[in-house]
Amino acid sequence: MKHFIYFSKDAVTSGKALSQNSLMRAGRIDIAIHSLIQGLFLSHDFRTDVKFHFVFYGMPDPPKHIEIQVKENTPIRKKDIGTLIKKILYKYKEGEKREVFPGCFVEKKSFLKVVEELENCKIFILDKKGEDIRKIEIPKDCVFILGDQEGLPKKELRRLKKIATKISVGPKVYFASQVVVIVNNELDIRGV
């Protein structure tokens, strides 16, 4: 299984907060949406071997972990991703990991806890200064961690450096959604 973990320090953590703001003013949920689309969608198909994780630390109730994997009855369409995230956040129930729709879960969980639960996979942090993705071995069970325009939190980054490999997708700084496309393309070429 391939995992993408997208961290956002400012993305809102309630359906109501998302409803009351534009996607940009809701902690740049628009970036999260574009990244999810690039992570799960293909032309006329989906990547069913990918789980996309959002970890949002914005107000009013951080942290929130949303996990989405396309299943047969997952109600997912590109134009409705914002609505899907809003509905998932509305259905959060304290103290449980709740499946809101098939393959769509929400819970209160910290960024590091989400990563720690995936330590049985090879973990990679996307970083411009990392090793070239084209030169490293990538197993089928892998995790790719990326942040929004603010990047990853420094405190957590120190811990991640002990358990993860820093990799780069190229010499420039790309949008998070572009990074997801490049990673998926590399995995497709390798047949991973």
C-alpha positions in Angstrom: 0.0 0.0 0.0 1.2 3.5 -0.8 0.4 6.3 1.6 0.6 10.1 1.2 0.5 12.2 4.4 -0.3 15.8 3.8 0.2 18.1 6.8 -1.3 21.6 7.2 -0.7 23.8 10.2 -3.7 26.1 9.3 -6.3 23.9 7.6 -9.6 24.2 9.6 -10.7 21.2 11.7 -14.5 21.4 11.6 -17.1 21.2 8.9 -18.7 24.4 10.2 -15.4 26.4 9.9 -15.0 25.0 6.4 -18.6 26.1 5.5 -18.0 29.6 6.8 -14.9 30.3 4.8 -13.6 30.2 1.3 -11.3 27.3 0.6 -8.3 29.7 0.7 -9.4 31.3 3.9 -10.0 27.9 5.5 -6.3 27.3 5.9 -5.6 26.7 2.2 -7.8 23.7 1.9 -7.6 24.3 -1.8 -4.0 23.0 -1.7 -5.1 19.9 0.2 -7.9 19.3 -2.4 -5.5 19.6 -5.4 -3.1 17.2 -3.7 -5.8 14.6 -3.0 -7.0 14.8 -6.6 -3.4 14.1 -7.9 -3.0 11.3 -5.3 -6.1 9.3 -6.0 -7.5 10.2 -9.5 -6.5 8.9 -12.9 -8.2 9.6 -16.2 -11.5 7.6 -15.9 -10.2 5.6 -12.9 -8.9 5.8 -9.4 -5.7 4.6 -7.6 -7.2 2.1 -5.3 -3.8 1.1 -3.9 -3.2 4.6 -2.4 -4.4 5.9 1.0 -4.3 9.7 1.3 -4.0 11.1 4.8 -4.7 14.7 5.8 -3.4 15.9 9.2 -4.9 19.4 9.9 -3.8 21.5 12.8 -6.0 24.6 12.3 -8.8 25.9 14.4 -11.1 25.2 16.1 -10.4 21.6 17.2 -6.9 20.4 16.2 -5.5 17.9 15.3 -7.7 16.1 12.8 -6.7 13.1 10.8 -8.7 12.3 7.6 -7.9 9.1 5.7 -9.3 8.5 2.3 -8.9 5.4 0.2 -11.2 4.9 -2.8 -13.5 1.9 -2.4 -16.4 0.7 -4.6 -19.0 3.0 -3.0 -16.8 6.0 -2.0 -18.8 9.1 -3.0 -15.8 10.9 -4.6 -15.8 13.3 -7.6 -13.2 15.9 -8.4 -15.6 18.8 -8.3 -16.9 17.8 -4.8 -13.8 17.1 -2.8 -14.3 20.2 -0.7 -17.8 19.1 0.1 -16.5 15.6 0.9 -13.9 16.9 3.4 -16.5 19.2 5.0 -18.9 16.3 5.4 -16.2 14.1 6.9 -15.2 16.8 9.4 -18.9 17.3 10.3 -19.2 13.6 11.2 -16.2 13.6 13.6 -17.1 12.0 16.9 -14.8 12.5 19.9 -12.9 9.5 21.0 -13.3 7.3 17.9 -12.0 6.7 14.4 -15.2 7.0 12.4 -15.9 5.7 8.9 -18.0 8.4 7.4 -18.2 7.0 3.9 -16.7 3.8 2.5 -12.9 4.3 2.8 -13.3 7.8 4.4 -12.3 8.1 8.1 -11.9 10.9 10.6 -10.4 11.0 14.0 -8.4 13.2 16.4 -4.8 12.2 16.0 -1.5 14.0 15.9 0.8 14.1 12.9 3.5 12.0 14.6 1.0 9.4 15.8 -0.2 9.0 12.2 3.4 8.5 11.0 4.2 6.1 13.8 1.3 3.9 12.9 2.8 3.5 9.5 6.3 2.7 10.6 6.0 -0.8 9.1 6.3 0.9 5.7 9.3 2.7 4.3 8.9 6.4 5.1 10.1 9.2 2.9 10.0 13.0 3.6 9.7 15.2 0.4 12.5 17.7 0.7 14.3 19.8 -1.9 17.7 18.8 -0.3 16.9 15.1 -0.2 18.3 12.3 -2.3 17.0 12.1 -5.9 13.9 9.9 -6.0 15.1 8.4 -9.2 18.2 6.9 -7.5 16.6 5.3 -4.4 14.8 2.0 -3.9 11.1 2.3 -3.1 9.2 -0.7 -1.8 5.5 -1.4 -2.4 4.7 -0.4 1.2 5.8 3.2 1.3 4.8 6.5 2.9 5.4 10.0 1.4 5.1 13.0 3.7 4.6 16.5 2.4 3.5 19.8 3.8 1.5 22.7 2.6 3.0 26.1 1.7 4.3 26.4 5.3 6.1 23.0 5.3 6.4 20.5 8.1 6.6 21.6 11.8 10.3 21.8 13.0 9.7 19.8 16.2 8.2 16.9 14.4 10.7 17.1 11.6 13.5 16.4 14.0 11.8 13.2 15.1 11.0 12.2 11.5 14.6 12.5 10.4 15.3 9.5 12.7 12.8 7.2 11.0 12.5 8.6 7.5 14.6 9.2 4.3 14.6 12.6 2.8 14.0 12.5 -0.9 13.7 15.2 -3.6 11.6 15.2 -6.8 13.7 17.8 -8.5 15.9 21.0 -8.2 12.9 23.4 -7.9 10.3 24.0 -5.2 7.1 22.6 -6.5 3.4 22.8 -5.4 2.4 20.0 -3.1 0.0 18.7 -5.8 2.8 18.6 -8.3 5.0 16.7 -6.0 2.3 14.1 -5.6 2.1 13.8 -9.4 5.8 13.3 -9.8 6.0 10.7 -7.0 3.0 8.8 -8.6 4.6 8.9 -12.0 7.9 7.6 -10.7 6.0 4.7 -8.9 4.0 4.0 -12.1 7.2 3.8 -14.2 8.7 1.4 -11.7 5.5 -0.7 -11.4 5.4 -0.1 -7.6 
